[in-house]
């Protein structure tokens, strides 16, 4: 944000209340999508490990 003094915590306040709420919702949704992506990656890794174990 412009005007940051880096001397303390910065508020999660951007412009208007509506824009602030929109940005908070966007961050929330991105966190959820990232968690889902990580779960899918973990399942894919486990599936490959199980396949390797069955093949040996």
GROMACS elastic network, one bead per residue, 0.5 to 0.9 nm:
[ bonds ]
;  ai    aj funct       b0    kb
    1     4     6  0.59737   500
    1    10     6  0.89635   500
    1    14     6  0.78426   500
    2     5     6  0.89860   500
    4     7     6  0.82128   500
    4    10     6  0.76426   500
    5     8     6  0.76701   500
    5    10     6  0.89297   500
    6     9     6  0.75679   500
    6    10     6  0.79170   500
    7    10     6  0.87867   500
   10    13     6  0.83370   500
   11    14     6  0.83422   500
   12    20     6  0.74679   500
   12    24     6  0.82523   500
   13    16     6  0.80919   500
   13    17     6  0.78542   500
   13    19     6  0.88455   500
   13    20     6  0.57851   500
   13    21     6  0.88494   500
   14    17     6  0.80165   500
   14    19     6  0.70475   500
   14    20     6  0.54512   500
   14    23     6  0.84243   500
   15    18     6  0.80924   500
   15    19     6  0.61147   500
   15    20     6  0.63130   500
   16    19     6  0.52885   500
   16    20     6  0.61884   500
   16    21     6  0.86445   500
   17    20     6  0.50739   500
   17    21     6  0.61343   500
   17    22     6  0.85478   500
   18    21     6  0.52062   500
   18    22     6  0.61501   500
   18    23     6  0.87014   500
   19    23     6  0.61644   500
   19    24     6  0.86026   500
   20    23     6  0.52031   500
   20    24     6  0.62350   500
   20    25     6  0.86592   500
   21    24     6  0.50908   500
   21    25     6  0.61668   500
   21    26     6  0.85894   500
   22    25     6  0.51174   500
   22    26     6  0.61497   500
   22    27     6  0.87249   500
   23    27     6  0.62209   500
   23    28     6  0.85482   500
   24    27     6  0.52258   500
   24    28     6  0.61923   500
   24    29     6  0.87128   500
   25    29     6  0.61603   500
   25    30     6  0.85749   500
   26    29     6  0.51775   500
   26    30     6  0.61399   500
   26    31     6  0.86288   500
   27    30     6  0.50673   500
   27    31     6  0.61911   500
   27    32     6  0.87078   500
   28    31     6  0.52027   500
   28    32     6  0.63986   500
   28    33     6  0.87900   500
   29    32     6  0.50618   500
   29    33     6  0.61691   500
   29    34     6  0.85487   500
   30    33     6  0.50660   500
   30    34     6  0.60524   500
   30    35     6  0.85723   500
   31    34     6  0.51018   500
   31    35     6  0.62135   500
   31    36     6  0.86958   500
   32    35     6  0.51360   500
   32    36     6  0.62725   500
   32    37     6  0.86293   500
   33    36     6  0.50787   500
   33    37     6  0.60963   500
   33    38     6  0.86088   500
   34    37     6  0.50059   500
   34    38     6  0.61777   500
   34    39     6  0.86319   500
   35    38     6  0.51322   500
   35    39     6  0.62767   500
   35    40     6  0.87834   500
   36    39     6  0.50483   500
   36    40     6  0.63058   500
   36    41     6  0.86749   500
   37    40     6  0.51457   500
   37    41     6  0.62150   500
   37    42     6  0.85997   500
   38    41     6  0.50302   500
   38    42     6  0.60735   500
   38    43     6  0.85855   500
   39    42     6  0.50508   500
   39    43     6  0.61821   500
   39    44     6  0.85891   500
   40    43     6  0.50872   500
   40    44     6  0.61384   500
   40    45     6  0.86474   500
   41    44     6  0.50389   500
   41    45     6  0.62289   500
   41    46     6  0.86895   500
   42    45     6  0.51124   500
   42    46     6  0.62450   500
   42    47     6  0.85869   500
   43    46     6  0.50750   500
   43    47     6  0.60504   500
   43    48     6  0.86150   500
   44    47     6  0.50543   500
   44    48     6  0.62614   500
   44    49     6  0.86441   500
   45    48     6  0.51662   500
   45    49     6  0.61902   500
   45    50     6  0.86485   500
   46    50     6  0.60838   500
   46    51     6  0.84986   500
   47    50     6  0.51300   500
   47    51     6  0.61599   500
   47    52     6  0.86511   500
   48    52     6  0.61702   500
   48    53     6  0.86168   500
   49    52     6  0.50742   500
   49    53     6  0.61795   500
   49    54     6  0.86583   500
   50    53     6  0.50296   500
   50    54     6  0.61689   500
   50    55     6  0.85567   500
   51    54     6  0.51846   500
   51    55     6  0.61264   500
   51    56     6  0.87599   500
   52    55     6  0.50798   500
   52    56     6  0.63347   500
   53    56     6  0.53779   500
